[in-house]
Amino acid sequence: MWPETFFMKKYYIKIIRFGLRIHSIFHFVEFITAVYEEAYITSSIAFIAMVIELSASFLIPKEHIHIKPIISEVHEECEK
């Protein structure tokens, strides 16, 4: 594996996790604003989006992933 590929993969996942958490903060602000405005459908959508993004940021796998259109392959190490 090329050194720049390892570097990119290592920090790219950290950046994605950080970005998801920051984006979920924006959804939290949107949720609070929607509750204040009594827009309950909007607030519920913002809350669900916030929970999904926070969950995704903590559940991003540390395994090797082959992205495919329907079902991705996830395993510890690449056998190819």
C-alpha positions as CSV (number, residue, x, y, z in Angstrom):
1,M,0.0,0.0,0.0
2,W,1.3,3.4,-1.0
3,P,2.2,5.7,2.0
4,E,-0.1,8.5,0.7
5,T,-3.0,6.1,0.4
6,F,-2.5,5.0,4.0
7,F,-2.3,8.6,5.1
8,M,-5.3,9.6,3.2
9,K,-7.4,6.7,4.4
10,K,-6.4,7.2,8.1
11,Y,-7.2,10.9,8.2
12,Y,-10.1,10.8,5.7
13,I,-12.2,8.7,8.0
14,K,-11.4,11.0,10.9
15,I,-12.5,14.0,8.8
16,I,-15.7,12.3,7.8
17,R,-16.5,11.5,11.5
18,F,-15.8,15.1,12.5
19,G,-17.9,16.4,9.6
20,L,-20.9,14.2,10.6
21,R,-20.7,15.4,14.2
22,I,-20.5,19.1,13.2
23,H,-23.4,18.6,10.8
24,S,-25.4,17.0,13.5
25,I,-24.9,20.1,15.7
26,F,-26.5,22.1,12.9
27,H,-29.5,19.7,13.0
28,F,-29.7,20.2,16.7
29,V,-29.9,24.0,16.3
30,E,-32.5,23.5,13.6
31,F,-34.4,21.2,16.0
32,I,-34.4,23.8,18.8
33,T,-35.4,26.6,16.4
34,A,-38.3,24.5,14.9
35,V,-39.6,23.6,18.4
36,Y,-39.5,27.3,19.3
37,E,-41.4,28.1,16.2
38,E,-43.9,25.3,17.0
39,A,-43.0,23.5,13.7
40,Y,-43.2,20.0,15.1
41,I,-43.0,18.1,11.9
42,T,-39.8,20.0,10.9
43,S,-38.4,19.5,14.4
44,S,-39.0,15.8,14.3
45,I,-37.3,15.5,10.9
46,A,-34.3,17.5,12.2
47,F,-34.1,15.3,15.3
48,I,-34.2,12.1,13.3
49,A,-31.5,13.4,11.0
50,M,-29.4,14.5,14.0
51,V,-29.6,11.0,15.6
52,I,-28.8,9.2,12.3
53,E,-25.7,11.4,11.7
54,L,-24.4,11.0,15.2
55,S,-25.0,7.3,15.1
56,A,-23.2,7.1,11.8
57,S,-20.2,9.1,13.1
58,F,-19.7,6.6,15.9
59,L,-20.5,3.5,13.9
60,I,-18.3,4.1,10.8
61,P,-16.4,0.8,10.6
62,K,-12.7,0.5,10.9
63,E,-12.7,-2.5,8.5
64,H,-11.8,-2.6,4.9
65,I,-14.8,-1.8,2.7
66,H,-15.4,-2.5,-1.0
67,I,-18.1,-0.1,-2.1
68,K,-20.7,-1.7,-4.4
69,P,-24.0,-0.4,-5.7
70,I,-26.3,-2.5,-3.6
71,I,-24.4,-4.3,-0.9
72,S,-20.9,-3.4,0.2
73,E,-18.4,-6.0,1.2
74,V,-16.8,-5.4,4.7
75,H,-13.9,-7.5,6.0
76,E,-10.8,-7.1,8.2
77,E,-8.2,-7.2,5.5
78,C,-8.3,-7.3,1.7
79,E,-7.7,-10.7,0.3
80,K,-7.0,-9.5,-3.2
